[in-house]
Amino acid sequence: MIFDFGKYSVNSSLYGLLKEGRIGRDKFNSEVSEKKLVRDVATFLPFEKLNYLSVVQGDNSSRHTILMDKKKNIIFQKKDLSNDLDGLNLNRNPWSFTDDAIVYLDHASRFLDKYENKNDVKSNSKKSNLEEFVSKYKNELEDDSWILAKYKLKNLN
């Protein structure tokens, strides 16, 4: 599948800078960041009824999540995605997917840090079981372990 990001696409001459070693790579990164070019397609997940696309634009910290129908029409786009139930930041690449959800692999301590940073997490969320989960597994989350978190995508049916 070919994606055209128009004026935000990286042209082939800019990619040529990457052959010039560290100085070329620094120039490349500077241009991409300054012009907010799409650095790369980080994730492409082909669901039955739509395609999930995550692209890195500009510096490495900014991601756009795009949902497209099978004809490549954009039906949803958001920069720096977060879970609407509890506000947990999802600004990274999914690890896997199911029929109706994306799955993230996260280091337990990093997940706990995000949870404890109340700027990222909505308080008083009645639909989320995040508070219960953290309370129940706090000791395990402090260990050197990993968690899988599954986030259901809305309106896939």
C-alpha positions in Angstrom: 0.0 0.0 0.0 1.3 3.4 -0.9 0.6 6.5 1.3 1.0 10.0 0.0 1.4 12.6 2.8 1.6 15.4 0.3 3.8 18.3 1.5 4.6 16.3 4.7 6.3 13.5 2.7 10.0 12.9 2.9 11.5 13.2 -0.6 14.2 10.8 -1.9 16.9 13.4 -1.8 16.4 13.9 1.9 16.7 10.2 2.4 20.1 10.4 0.6 21.4 12.3 3.6 21.2 9.2 5.7 24.1 7.7 3.6 26.4 10.5 4.8 26.9 9.2 8.3 26.2 11.1 11.5 26.3 14.6 10.0 23.9 13.5 7.3 21.6 11.9 9.8 21.6 15.0 11.9 20.7 17.1 8.9 17.9 14.6 8.0 16.5 14.7 11.6 16.7 18.5 11.6 14.8 18.9 8.3 12.2 16.3 9.3 11.6 17.9 12.6 11.6 21.5 11.3 9.2 20.8 8.4 7.1 18.3 10.5 7.5 15.7 7.8 6.2 12.2 8.2 9.3 10.3 9.4 7.8 6.9 9.0 4.7 4.7 9.0 5.2 3.1 12.4 2.2 0.8 12.4 -0.2 -0.6 9.9 -2.9 -3.0 11.2 -5.4 -4.4 8.6 -8.7 -4.9 10.6 -11.6 -6.5 8.8 -13.5 -3.3 8.1 -10.8 -0.6 8.5 -7.1 0.0 8.5 -5.2 1.3 11.6 -2.2 3.5 10.8 0.2 5.2 13.1 2.7 7.7 11.7 5.6 9.6 13.3 5.6 13.2 12.2 8.4 15.6 13.0 10.4 14.6 16.0 10.0 11.1 17.4 7.6 12.1 20.2 4.6 13.0 18.0 2.4 10.3 16.6 -0.8 10.5 14.5 -3.3 7.7 14.7 -5.4 7.3 11.6 -8.3 5.0 10.9 -9.2 4.5 7.3 -11.9 2.6 5.5 -10.7 0.0 3.0 -10.8 2.6 0.2 -8.2 4.7 2.2 -10.7 7.4 3.2 -9.8 8.8 6.6 -12.6 8.2 9.1 -10.6 9.2 12.3 -7.4 11.0 12.9 -5.9 12.1 16.3 -2.5 13.3 17.3 -1.0 11.8 20.5 -3.8 9.3 21.2 -5.0 8.5 24.7 -7.6 6.1 26.1 -11.0 7.9 26.4 -12.0 6.0 29.5 -9.1 6.8 31.7 -6.9 9.1 29.8 -3.9 6.8 29.7 -1.4 7.9 27.0 -1.3 5.6 24.0 1.4 7.6 22.1 3.4 4.6 21.1 3.3 1.7 18.7 0.8 -1.2 19.3 2.4 -4.6 19.9 -0.4 -6.6 18.3 -4.1 -6.6 17.6 -7.3 -8.7 17.8 -10.6 -8.5 15.8 -11.6 -5.3 17.5 -8.7 -4.1 19.7 -5.1 -2.9 19.7 -2.7 -4.5 22.2 0.2 -2.7 23.8 3.2 -4.3 25.5 4.5 -2.1 28.2 7.1 -2.4 30.9 5.2 -2.6 34.2 7.2 0.2 36.0 6.6 2.5 33.0 2.9 1.7 33.0 2.8 2.4 36.8 4.7 5.7 36.3 2.1 6.8 33.7 -0.7 5.9 36.0 0.8 7.7 39.0 1.3 10.9 36.8 -2.2 12.3 37.4 -1.7 14.7 34.5 -2.1 11.8 32.1 -4.9 9.9 33.8 -8.5 11.1 34.2 -9.7 10.9 37.7 -13.2 9.5 38.8 -13.6 7.4 35.7 -16.5 5.0 36.4 -16.1 2.9 33.2 -12.4 2.0 33.6 -11.0 -0.7 35.8 -7.6 0.9 35.9 -7.7 1.9 39.6 -8.8 -1.6 40.6 -6.1 -3.2 38.4 -3.3 -1.0 39.8 -4.4 -1.5 43.4 -4.6 -5.3 43.0 -1.3 -5.7 41.1 0.8 -2.8 42.6 3.6 -5.2 43.8 3.9 -6.9 40.5 3.9 -3.5 38.7 6.9 -2.5 40.7 8.8 -5.6 39.7 10.8 -6.0 36.5 8.0 -7.4 34.4 5.8 -6.6 31.4 2.1 -6.1 30.9 -0.2 -6.5 27.9 -3.0 -3.9 27.7 -5.9 -4.4 25.3 -7.8 -1.3 24.1 -11.0 -1.9 22.2 -11.6 0.3 19.2 -15.0 1.9 19.1 -17.6 1.5 16.3 -15.9 -1.4 14.4 -19.2 -3.2 13.8 
